[in-house]
Amino acid sequence: MTSLFLTILNMSITASYVALAVMIARLLLKRVPKIFSYILWSAVAVRLLIPVSFTSSFSLLRLVQPQGKAGTGFMEFVPQSMGMQKNPMVDAGISGISRFINSTLPAAVPASSANPMQIVLWIASIIWITGIVVLLSYSVLSYLRIRARIRTATLVRDRLFETDRITTPFVCGFLKPRIYIPTGLSEQELSYVLLHEETHIRRRDYWIKPLAFVILTLHWFNPLMWLSYALMSKDMEMSCDESVVREMGDRIKGSYSTTLLSLAVRRSGVGTGSPLAFGEGNIKARIKNILAYRQPSPWMAAGSTLVIAALVLGCSANPKPLAHPPQLSSQPLYSGYDMEKLMNNKTLYVGNHIKVGGLIGGMPRPNGLEGRGIELQTKAQPYGVTVYYVVNDDTAVLKDGASSGEPFYRNSILMLSLIDNVDWITYSIADPAGPDDGSAYTFTLTREQAEKMLGEDVRSYGKDQTSLRQLIDRLERLNFNETGSAV
């Protein structure tokens, strides 16, 4: 259940950024017919329902992409392994927010039988499930009460029913939607009501709104999703109002607004998955929109369609990883380290093999060794990296001092400073022509050892190039014995 909650949480964070983009777009497109704003909310729905998506260079989420899963089909802001991490880390896509959240997360206590983060996530999952049950139960009970009130409604014609037990017209029913009206409507009011509600039925809004509420219940803990649901419902109703004006002409704006005001529901149905009521909420805004509505020209409609299509595509696509320009061989190094490459590949997560490989590529490698790949240990703590080499020139290895392990211990400390959640680094060197029948020898350094050597958390050196140079200078002055201890 915790895993499912984390998946929903990541989807909700992604949808939050999309919802903010849609809200900004609504403000910029406020003169455009509301049907376009209504369509825009489909991008938020997709993000709330589907955990994976395609990647594209044209993605509005590029500015907030988390490093750990960049370029994949899933945007992971909160890692699935968070409950097992000694120092849990969140990558919210915005560095300031990430630092604030991470500073509040509980760290693992060595003597404790359970990771505090696991307990927090388990409690959060229970609260999440409870909220879903409460909201769905309330919505079902509300719907049953409405069905009970219209049980005695009288058929007028086709799918139009009349009853004195309601105060405003609405559409109700999932398989066979019907229009229910209160008694006493004039012929003019009835014509407006029927056209408005028939528009809902034609567009299948009687399915869309309940589905939107079910999606909302899955993400009920996110305030932005409640706001999105309210704005989506508002755009839905305004677009139907505009359809009535477009069909009947500008001359009915005044009388239609009067009808809307006289039949306004006293309380908003937002948050209950209520039927599609004619006078539902936002009456003042809807009347202002009706009076200001102008039918768009064909060019404006075509342009708006292209803009909306581009926005939906940009919000639905995951960003591809940023392509870094190839490093020129003439680029100056600092003590053999490619500083720009190291900083570009700094990462919160050891599971990001692209970043880890980039870090290794930015570090000096003793002559006489040939790289044979890396292995990441991310299934459970402690997390680690194993870098494999094979000896192809024993003389060069001895000359560079690699047999003592010093270059590897220095590189290990650099990697520990640039990968936030890695616990150990191992270098494994196979020597096919060596005296031990090709067996490998290894050099391992843990974060605990590194912090003991330097007397502080080595991650503090990874904040910028200046600090990283200071660490390199400090490591150059250290000598390492065979166990990796500094002397």
N, C-alpha and C positions, 0 to 999 in steps of 0.2 A: 504493500500500500504506500509505503514511503517513496518507493521508486516512481509509482504513478503520480503521486503528489508533486515530486520534483519535475516530472515531465510537464504536468499541467502548469507549474510555476514558471518554467522556462517559456512555454507557449504564451502565458499571460504577459510576461515581460516583453516578449517580442511584439505581441499585439498592442501593448501600451505605446510603444514607439510608433507603430502604424496608426493607432488611434490619434495620437498627437499630430501626426502628419495630415490625417484626414480633417481634423478640426481646423488646422491652419488653412488647408485647401478650401474648406467651407467658407471661411472668412474672406478669402481672396476671390471666391466665386459666388459671393452673396447675390449678385445681380443675375446669375444664371438660374434657369428653372430648377426647382428643388428635386426633380427626378434624378438629376445628375449627382447631387449630394447624396441622395438615397442609395444610388448604385455604388458610390464610393465605400459605403459601410461593408460591402461584400468582402473587401480586402481584410478588414478586421475580423470578420466571421471566419474566413479561411485560416487566418493565423490562430484563432481560438480553437478551431476544430482539428486541424491537420498539423502534426508536429514537424513534418519534414516538407521541404520545398525544393524547387530547382534553383540552381545558382546562375547568376547573370552579372555582367559588368554594370548593367543598368539596374541598380538596386538602391532604394532610398535608405536602406539600413546600413550602408557602407560606413557611415559616420559612427555607428554604435556597435559594430560587429565585435563579438568577443574573440579573443585570440585563440582560445582553446579549440574551437571548432570552426575556424575561418575556412571557407571554401567547401564545407560539407553541407549535407541536406538538412542538418539540425543546428539551430542556434542555441548553444548551451551557455547560458549566463551563470547558472548554478550547477556545478558538476554533480553527476550521479554518485560519485565517490565521496561526496562532501561529509557524510556521516562517518567515514573511516579516516579522514584526514586528521593528522596531529594538529596542524594549524589550518583550519578550514578557510578557503579563499573563494570569493565571489568576484566574477568579472562582469560588472554591469554594463560594460561598453563605454562608460564615461569614467575616467580615472578618479575624479574627485568623489563620485558616488561610491565607487568600488572601495576606495580607501576608508570612507566613513563606515560602510557596512562591515568591512573586514575587521575594523577596530572594535566592533561591538560583538563579534562572534566569539563563543567560548572555545578555548583551546583544550586539547585533551590533557587529562591529568594522569601521569604515569601510574600512580598507585590505585587509580579508579578501575572498577571492573567493567565500566561501560563509558564510551565516549560521550561527553555531555551533548555534543551536536546530534548524536543519534537519538537521544532522548527528546531534544527540542524538535527534531523532524518528526518523530513518532507522535508527539503531542499535537503538533501542527496538522498532521494528517488526520488525526481523530477529529479535531475541530473542523477541518475542511469537510469531511464526510458528514458531520452533524449539521453543518450549515446547509449542505445540499438537501438533506432529508427534510429539514425544517421548511426551506423555501418551496420545494416541490409539493410538500404536504399542504402548505398554505395556498399555493396556486390551485391545486386540485380541488380543495374545499371551496375556494372562491368560485371556481368554474361550476361546481355542482350546485352552489347556491343560485347562481344565475340561471342554470338549466331549470331549477325548481320554480323560479319566478316566471319563466316563459312557457311552462308546461301547458298552460291553459290558453295560449295565444290562438287567435282565430285566423285561418287562412283567408287572405284578401284576394290574391291572384298569384299564379306562378309560385315563386319562392318568397313572397312578401306576406308577413304575418303581423297582426295587430294585437296589442294587449294594453290594459290599463295599469299593469303592474311595473311598468318601466317609465323613465322620464326622458330618455333620449334614444334615438335609433342606433342600432348596431348590427354587425354581422356576427353570427354564431354558428358553429359547426365545422368539423374538419373534413368529413367526406361529402356531405351535402350542405354546403353553406346556405344559410337563410338570412333574410333581412327582417329584423324585428323593429317595429315602430310603435311609439305610444299613440294612444287615441287622441283625436282632436287636431291633427295636422291639417293645414290648409293644402289645397292642390299645388300652390306655388312652392310651399315648403317641402311637400312630398316629392316634387320633381327634382329639387336640389339633393335631397337625401338619397333618392334612388340612384341618381347619376354618380354621387360620391361613393356610395357603398358598392355599386356595380363595378366601379373602377378597382376597388379593393379586391373584389372577387375575380375580376379578369386578370389581375396581376398576381393572384394567389397569395395576397397579403395575409389571409387567414391561416396560412401555413407558416409564412415567414416570421410573423410576430411571435407565435408560440415557440418556434424553433429558436429564435433569438433569445427568448427568455430561458429556455433550457440551457443554452450555451452560457448565458449569464450565471445560472446557478452553479455551473462548474467552476466559474471564475469569480464567485461572489465576493471573495476577499479583496478584489482589486477595485478601488473606487473609480478608476478611469473607465472600467467596463460598465459600471452603473451610469456614469455620465454618457458614455457612448450609446447605451441602450435608450436613454431618454432622448438624445439628439436624433438617433435613428428613427424613433417613433414620431418625433416632431417632423422630420423630413418626409416620412411616409404620408402623414396627414396633409402636410402642405402641398405635396405633389398631387394628391387627390383633389385638393381644393383648386389647384391650378388647372387640372383636367376639366373640372366643372366649368370654370370660367372660359377655358378654351373652346369647349363644346357649345356653350350657350351665349357667349359674347360678353364684352365688357359692360354692357348695360345692366347686367344682373349683379354687379359687384356689391352695390349697396344693400339690396334685398337679401343676397346670399349671406353677407356679413351679419345682418340682423337675425336671420334664421340661425346661424351658427351661434350667435350670442345667446339667443333665447333658449336654445337646446343644450347649452354647455353643461357638462357634467360637473357636479359640485366637487368631486375629488378626482385626482388623476389616477388612471389605471396603470401607470408606469410601475413596474416591479411585481405585478401580480399575473402577468400573462393574460390580461383581460381581453374580452372580445374587442373588435374594432368599432369603437363607439364614434358616432358622427361628431359629437361635441366634446371629444376627449382633449383635455388639457391644452395649455399654451394658446388659449383663445385670443389674447391680445396680439401675440406674435403672428398668429394665423390670419387675423383680420388685417393687420398691417401688410402682410405678404400678399393677400388677395387684392387690396387696393393698389399696391405698387406693381403688381404683375403685368408684364407686357409680353405678348407672344414673341418668341425669338425668331429672327430671320433664319432662312435656310443656312446661310454662311455661319451665323452664330451657333446654330445647332450642330453643324458639322465640326466646327472648331472645338466646341465643348465636348463633343463625343471623343475626339482625338485626345484632348487633354485628360479626360477621365480615364480613357483606356490606358494611357501612359502612366497615370498615377496608380491605377489598380495593378498594373504589371510591375511597376517599381516597388510597390509595397508588398507584393506577393513573392518576389524573388529574394533569395538569399545572396549576399554579396560574395563575389569571388575574392580569394586572398589577393592582397595588394602585391603586384609584381615589382620586385626590387630590381633596379638596373644592375647589370653584371658589373662586378668589381674589376677595375682595370689593374693589370699587373704592375703598373707604375705607381699605384696608389701608395702613399707612405704608410708604413706600419709603425706601431709603437712597441718596441722590444719584441717584434715578431707577431704581435697581435693586431688584427684588423678591427680597429675600434668601432668603426661605423657598422660593420657587419655584426659585431657582438651586440651593440645597442639595438640594432634593427630586429634581432632575433631574441631579445629578452622576453621571457614568457612566465606566466603565472603557473603553467601546468607542465609537468614532465611528460604528460601524454601527447603533447603536440610534437610529433616526430619531425615535422618540417622545421620548426624553430630549434629543436635540439640539434638536428643535423646542421643547421646554419651556424649554431654556436661552435660546434666542433670544427667546422670549416674555417672559422675565423681565428682559430688558435694554432700556434706553431706545432708541427709534428716533427719529431726527430728523424733525421735521415736514416735510410736503411729499413724503414717500415712501410708497409702497404696496408691501407685501410680495407677492412672486410665487413663493414656495416656496424650497426648498433642494435641493441635490444633494450626495450623499455619495460620496466616492471611497474605496472599500474593497477594490478588486480587488488592488491591489499597493501597496507602499510607494513614496513617502510617502503616508500617508492624509490626506485633507483634507475640508473642508466649504466649499461655495460657497453663499452667501446672495444671493438675487436680489431687487432692488427696482426699481421704476419711479417716475420723478419725475412727480408730478401738480401740483406747485406750486413753480416755480423760486424765487420770492421767499422762501418759507418755508425752502427748502433753504439759500439763501445766508445767511439770518438765523441759522439754527442752526449754521452753520459746517460743514455736512456735506461741502461741496465740498472742504474741506481734508483730509478723511479722518480727522481726529482722533477723532470718536466711534466710527468703525469700528475703528480701531486699538486703542482702549481695550477695546471689546467683544471684539475678537479675543483679546487677552491674557486677559480673563476666561474666555473659552471654552477657551483653552489650559490654564488652571489647573483647569478642571472636567471636561475630557475627557482621560483619561490617555493614550490612544494616538494622538491626532490630531497631525499634523505641520505643517499649514498651514491658515489660514482666509482665504477670499477673499470680499469683498463686491463684487457686480456691480450697478451702477446704470445702468439704461437711461433716457435722456432723450429721449422722442419729439419734443419741441418744441425741443430744443437746437440749437446751431449746426452740429453734425456729423451732421445727418440721422438723428438718433435712435440713434446708436451708443452703446454702453455704455462706461463707464469703471470701472475696478476698483481695489480696494485690497487688497493681499495682505500677510499677515504670517506668517512661519514661526516655529516653536518656537525655532529657533536664534537668530533675530533678537530674539525676546522675551526669551530668557535672556541675550542680550548686553546688552540695554537695562537689565535689572534686576539682572544680575550673579548670578543664581541660577535654579534650576528653579522656574518659576512654579507648578507643581503643589503645592508646599508651602503655598501660600496657600489651596488648596481644601479643607483638612481640616475647617474649621468656619466659622461665620458671622463670628466675630471676626477670623480671619485674612483672610477675604475682604474685610471692611470695610477692613482695613489696606491691602490691595492697591488697592482703589478709591481710597482717600485718596492713595496714592502715585501712581496714574495721573493723578489730577486735577492734580498738581503738574508733570506732564511735558508738554512740547510736542512735537508730531510734525511732521517735515517731510514732503515729498511722497513720500519713499521709505519712510516708516514708521520712520525712525530717530528716537530721542528726543534732544532738544536742551535 
